[in-house]
Amino acid sequence: MRSGASRCPTEAPDPDMGFRPVYTTMPGSLPVNAEACWPKDVGIVALEIYFPSQYVDQAELEKFDGVDAGKYTIGLGQSKMGFCSDREDINSLCLTVVQKLMEKNNLSYNCIGRLEVGTETIIDKSKSVKTVLMQLFEESGNTDVEGIDTTNACYGGTAALFNAVNWVESSSWDGRYALVVAGDIAVYATGNARPTGGAGAVAMLVGPNAPLIFERGLRGTHMQHAYDFYKPDMVSEYPVVDGKLSIQCYLSALDRCYSVYRKKIRAQWQKDGIDKEFSLNDFGFVVFHSPYCKLVQKSVARLLLNDFLGDQSPVKENGIYSGLEAFRDVKLEDTYFDRDVEKAFMKASTEIFNQKTKASLLVSNQNGNMYTPSVYGCLASLLALYSPQQLAGQRIGIFSYGSGFAATLYSIKVTQDATPGSSLDKITASLSDLKIRLDSRKCISPEVFAENMMLRQKTHHLASYIPQCSVDDLSEGTWYLVQVDEKHRRTYACRPLLGDGPLEAGVEVVHLGLGHEHIPSPAKKVPRIPGKTDSEAVAVSLSNGEH
């Protein structure tokens, strides 16, 4: 922090030192006329994604499950499914992704003023994941961090993100960044739903002068009561799912949100003297919550159906609506499972899907449904596969859905600045290795996958438990569960990076396989030591409760 007179807290990131705090005075000392210099271009400044280092191949899983070839790979549109062993839980996933984002962007934990977690993976009915993550802040001494966990199925990450954006744009903002974490482990009982699982976490840094800017006033939300997917059994990880109802809720929410969004953006345009209806073509890209990829493709078709029914102009012979005249009088609520409508509009929207959405399904196709981070994994995929020049100035539509149900369609505008070293260049560069990371994972046989699922089922919420799976297959820098003690308190350690220096002086360590010690104050940066075997590995440890 630098001293000096109070001024508008809108510093840009330091090109040499990474991101620095956006405040120029002590937090809380914003000028009296702060509204006159309200933070500009608030949005996502940095983004990091983490997924497990192992997966099961969906084609192999089809054979193992004894279903028709293509049921998972074509019918669902899924190629691979990431999964966690008993070494990873929701706390470890979030610890990993937060530390990776902070280190990759050279961020000090002091520059975070709000930390909020969106998750539906509940391992404690009282203690939040956010409080576990606060252990990463201990060495910095920063405990002045607002925010807590937010839960509603797959929508919790979006609610947390909205809370962060609202905080930065409010009178409560003290000039620091907000950090949003969305993470989940999606597992299902044996049966038709199991191949729609997955796991992972996304961390997003929120602040002004962002490359991905939230468009103010452009959110279309729909919330309604339904039992389409829920988790009433508190001793099981598995949900109760009504598959057909869940699809109907998802598509009806998309219809409602799109309608509200279109009305709001049209009202904004009219104020600016623009008299036109919003259509799907006005999105440069559009990403969706992805339970499975085929539903996303159907969702693009659904938006085209909405456009078609709202456009009363005559159908042009070679236009996008050519051949769709027979559906002019259908009602949206009657078409959720109308195969003729679905087939016709999926065909008509193929080019739009390929141009605006297909690339965003990289993580979803290769890792599966991550629940709360699912839609942000799609955003990460988009950033990884397109250049800053291709993204600059584009409007990205984002549809977030969580069962029960809650949904929002909103948009972000990508900054125009795509020059080398710009914030857009940095965020895309940080994700440029995404496909390499996906390709470097280990393929696990369906038999071993099934054994892992049974182990998780048998040991879920056990006390006095030491995980049985090896840490050798975990990626370097991954946090993992060391043990759960007799009072259900969890202790974590981090698998160190290879080829780095010795342990930092004064840091206590945990010797895996030889017992463990609670470390009240972990090092800000994980000690780097040469690789060891499972029984010899050394790492800093964290706990989720005081001993």
N, C-alpha and C positions, 0 to 999 in steps of 0.2 A: 504494500500500500504506500502511496505517496502522499505527502502533506500538501497543503495548498488550499486556496479558496474553494468553497463549494461550487460545483458546476454540474451540468447535466450528466448523469452517469451513463455515458454511451461510448466508452472506449472500445476500440476494435482490438482483436486479438494481436498479441505481440508476435511478429513473424519469427523471432529468434528464440523466444522462451516458451512458445506455445501459448495457450490461453491464460490471460492474467485476469484478476478480479475486475469486474466492470465498474466498481465504485472507486471514487478518487478521494473520498473522505471516510471518516468512520461510519460503519453501517448505522443506519437510522438517522443520519444527519443530512438528509436530502433538503434542498433549498425550499423556502416557503412557497415559491412559485413553481413547484415541481411539475404541476399540470401543464405549464407552458412548454416544458421540455420533456414530455412523457416519453418513455422508452420507445424507440422506433424499431420496426421490423423485428418484432418479438417472434421467436420460433425455435427451431431445433438447430443448435450450434454444432453439436457433435453427436455421433451415434456409434454404438458398438453392439455387436451381437455375439452370443455364445451358444453353442449347441454341443451335445455329448460327442465324444470321440468314437462312438460305435453306432452301428446301425444294422438293421435287418433288411435284406432285399425283398421287395414286395412280390416279385415273381416267384422267388423261392418260398415265400410265405403262402402264396396261393397253393403251391404243391403240398406244403406241409399241412395246410388246413383242409385239403381235399376239395377245394372249390374249383370252378371252371377257370381256365387260363384267361386272364384279362379282367377278371372280376375286380381286382384291386388296381391293376396297372392301367386299364382302359376305363372301366366303369367309374372308378374314383379318380383316376388321373394321377396316381401316386407311384413313385419309383422306389423310394427308400424311406425308412422310418427310423429316426434316431430314438434312442432310449437310454435310460439311466440304470446303472447297477445300484446295489444298496449303498455304494460309496457316495452317491450324490442325492441331495434333497433340495428343497426350494431355497433354503438358506445358502447352501454352497453354490448353487447356480447364480444367485444374485451377488454373492461375494465375488465370484469370479468375474462377472461382467462389469461390475462397478470398478474393480481394481484395474481391469484391462483398459476401460475408458479413461480413467484418471491417469494411468501411466502413459498410455499411447499419446495423450494430448498434453502431457507435462503439466497437469493441473495440481494445484495445492488443495488439500481438503478444506483449508480456510476459506476458499472462494465459493463454497457451497452454503447457501442460506436456507434451502428447502430440499428435502429428500422424501420422495413419496414412492411407495411400491404398490403396483397393481398385481394381484394374484388371486387365484381361487384354490391354490394348493395349500391347504391349511394343516399345519402340524401342531399348532397350539391355538386354543380357542381364546387366549388372552394376549399373549406376547406376540408382538408384530415382527415381521421380517425386518422392517426398518430399524428396530432397536438392535437387532443382531448386526446389521451393517454399520451401526455407529461405532463398532470396535475398530473399523478401518480409520476412523477419525481421531482415535484417542491420542496418538502421538502429536497431532497438530494442536490439540487442546480445544478444538472447535466443538462445542456442545450446543451452540445456539443454531439449531437446525430444525426448522418447522417441518410438518408433514407426518403422515402415518400411512398405514396400509389401507387400500381401497379394494373392495370385493364386490363383484357381481359377474360371475362366470367370466367369459372372455372379454368383457367390456371394462374390467377394472383398470387395465393399463391406459385406456383412453381417458377414463375419468381422472386418473392420476395426472395424465398429461394436461388435461384441461385445467385442473387445479393449479398446476405449475405455471401455465401460461397466464391464468387469471391472477396469480400472485405477483408475477413480474409486472403485470399491467395495473396493479392496484396500489392504493396508498400504503399498504403493508410492506411493499417491496423495500428492501434495505440496500439494493444495489448489487447483490451477489447473484450467482447463477442458481437455478433450480436443477435438481437431478431427478429424473424419473426412471424407475426400473419396472419393467414388466417381465414376469417370469412364471413358468408353470411346468409341471410334469403331467402330461396327458396320457393316462392309462385306462384301459377298459378290460372288463372280464372277457374270457374266451367267448368268441362269437363274432357276429357281423361287424360290430363297432370297433373291435380291436385294431384293425389296420388303419383306423383314422387317428391313431395316437401320435405322440411325438414329445419333444421336450426342448426347452431352451430358455434364454433370457435376452432381453434387449435393454440397454441403458441409453438414455437420451439426455443431453445437456441442453437446458432451455435458458435463453437470455435474449437481449437485444442484438441488433446488427447480425441476425442469423442468415444463413444461406437458404434455409427453408422457413419461409415466413407464413405465420398463420393469418389468414384473411379474416379480418374482424367482421363480426356480424354474419358470417356465412357458415352457419351450422344448422343442419336440419336434423332434429331429434325425434325419435318415437319410442315411448316406453309403455309397456302393457303387461298384464299378469298372464302367465301361462306356465304350465308344467311340461315344458318341452325337453328340458335337460336340467337335472338338479341332483344334489348330493345330500340326501337326508340321513344316510347311515354314517354316523360320526366315527365309526371304527374301521371304515373301509375307504380306500382311495377311489373306488369305482362309482361312477354316476348311474342314475336311473335315466334312461334315454327313450323318448318317443320319437323315433327317427322321422316319421312322416310329418308329425306336428312340428318338429324342429325346422324342417325345410320350409314348411308353410310360414312359420313365424319369421324366419330369416328373410324370405322373399317379400312377405307383406311389410316387414320393417323397411326393407330397401325401397319399396314403392312409396311408403309414407315419407321417409327421410328425403328421397329425391324430390318429391312434390314440394315439401317445405323449403328445401334448399333452392329449388328453381324460383319459387316465389320471392325469396329473400334476395337472390342475386339480381332478379329482374327489377325489384324495387330499387336496388342500388344503381343499376344501369339507368333507370328512368331519371333518377336524380342527376345523373351525369349527361342526360340528353340522349341516351341510347335506347331506342325502342325496338327490342327484339326479344324473342323467346330463347331461353337457355336450352341447349341440347347437349347430348353426349360428345359431340364434336368440339364443344368449348372446353373440354378437359384435354390437356396435352397428354396426360396419363391418368389412369384411375386404378387404384389398388383396393383390395377387399380383404376383410377377415376371411381366412381360408381354412375351413374345416377339412376340405379336400379340394383338389384343383378343379375337378369337374363342376362343382357348385359355383366356382368363380366364373367359369366360362358361361354358365347359365345366367349368372348375374349380369354380365355384360349384355347378353341377349335381353334380359329383363328391362334394363334401362332403355334399350332400343325400342322395346314394346311400349314403354311409357312415352317416349318421344313420338312414336307413330300414332298412338291414340290421342295425343295432344295436338297433333299437326293435322288440321282439317283441309289443307291445300290438296289439290288433285295429285295423284301419284304419277310421277314421271316415268316414262317407259324404261329408261335405263338408270333410274335413280336407285338409292339404297332401299327404298320401299317397294321396288318393282316386284310383283308377284305376291304381295301381301294384302291385296285389296279384300280378300275373303275374310280377313280378321278385323275389319274396320269397326264392327259393332260389338266386339267381345268386351266383357267387363274384367278388369284386373283380378278381382277376387274370385273369379271363376276359372282362372287359367293357371293356378299354381301347379297342377298336375295334368294339364292338357298337353299331351304329347305332340299333337299337331302344331300347336302354337309354339311350343318349345323348340321343336325341330326346325320350323320355318325361320324363327328369329335367331336361332343359333347359326344357321347357315347365312342369314343376311348380315349378321354381326361379326362374321369370321375375320374380315380384314381389320375391323375396329379392335377386336380382341388381340389380334397379332401385333398391331401397332401400339396400343395403349396399355395393355395389361399382361400379355404373355410373359414378358421378361421378369415381371414382378413375382412370378411363381417359382423361381429357382429354389429358394429355401423351402418353400412349402412342398414342392415335388420331391426334394431330396432329403428332407428331414421330418416332414409331417406337420401335424397341427400342434402348435405350441401354446394354444389357448390365448392368454392375454397378449403375448408378444407376436402372435401370428401375423396380424396386419402390418406390424412394424418390421417383421422379417421380410414382408413383401416390399416395404419401402426401402429396406436395406438392399434387397436384390436389385431394385431399380437403380439405386445409386451406384451399385457395383458394376452394372452392365452397360450403363450409358456414360458418355463423357460429359464433363462440365459444359462444353459447348452445346451438346444435344439437350441438356437439361435446362440451361439458362432461360429464364423468362417464362417457363412453362407453369401452367396451373395443374396441380396434382389433386385429383379427387380421392378421398380416403373414406371408405365405408367400414365402420367398426360395429360389430354385433356381439352381444352376450346374451345367452339364453336366460329365460325367466320372465320378461326379456327387456333388454335395453339396447338401443342402437342410435348411431349418429353418422350422418354423411357431412363431412366438412372438407375444406380445401386449404392447401398451402400453395404459396406462390414462390417459385424458385428465383433467387436473386439473378439479376442480369449480368453480374460480374463473374465471368468465367476465366479470368486471367490467371496465369500461374501464380501460386501462392495465395490466391483468394480463399475466402472461407469455403466457397463451393468446391474449389480445387482440393482443399484439405479434406473435406468430409468424403468426397468420392475416392480420393487416394487412400484414405484409411480403410476403405472397404473393397479396394481393388483386388485383394487376395481372397475374396469370399469363396469363389469357385474352387480355388486351390485348397482352402481349408475344408470344404465339403468333400473334395476328392481324396484328401489325406486321411480320412477316418477309416476305421477298421470294420470290415464286414463280418458280422457274427451270424452263425447258422440259426435257422428258425428254432432248432432244438434247444440251443443255448439261450436264445431269446426267451423261449417259453419257460425255461428253468429260472431265468432272472425274474420274470413276471411272477412266478410262483413264490420265489424267495421274498420279493417285495410284499406279496400278499400275506405271507406267514409272519413276517417280521414288522409289519406296519404298526407303528406306535408302541413297539416293545421297549421296555426299560431294561437297563443292565445289558445292553446289546453292543457288540463289537462287529462291525460289518465284515462279511466274509469275502467279498470280491477283492481282487488285487487292484492296486493303484497304478500298476505298470502301464496300463493302456490309456490312462488319463493324459490329456494334453498337458504340456508344461505350463505352469502358471495357473493350474486349475485347483480351486479349493475343493476339499472333500471331507466327508464325515469320518472322524476318528473313532468316536464311540458315543453311546447314549448311556448316562449313568443311571443309578437306581432311582433318581428323582426326575428322570426324563430330561436332564440337562445335556445338551449336545456340545461336543468339542470338535473343532475343525482344524485342518492343516492345509497347507498349500504345496502342491508339487512344484519344486523349484525348477527354474530354467537351467538348461545345460550350459556349461562353458563360461559361467560368470565367476565372479570373485568369491572370497571366503565370506562366512557369516559375519554380520555386523557385530561389533563389540557390544557386550552387555545384553545381548538378546538370548533369552532362554529358548530352548528348542524342545521339540517332541521327537522321541525316537520311536518310530512306528514299529510295532511288533514287540516292543520292550516295555510297553506301558506309555503313559503320557502325563504331562504336567499342564495345569492351567496357566495360561499367559495373560495377565491382566492388561498389558499394553503392547500390542503387536507393532512391529516396525512398519513405517508408512510404506516402504518398498520391501517386497519380499526378498529375503537373502538369496543370493545366487550361489549354488554349489555344484560341483560336478555330479553327474547322474550316479545314483546308487541303486542297489537292488531293493526290493520291497522291504526287506527286514532291516536294511541299512539306511533307508531314506531319512533325511532330516529336513524339517520345515518348521516355520513359525506356526503356532497354533492359536486358534480362537475358540471361544466358548459362547453358548447362547444363554448362559446364566452364571451368576457368581457361585463359586464353590466355597 
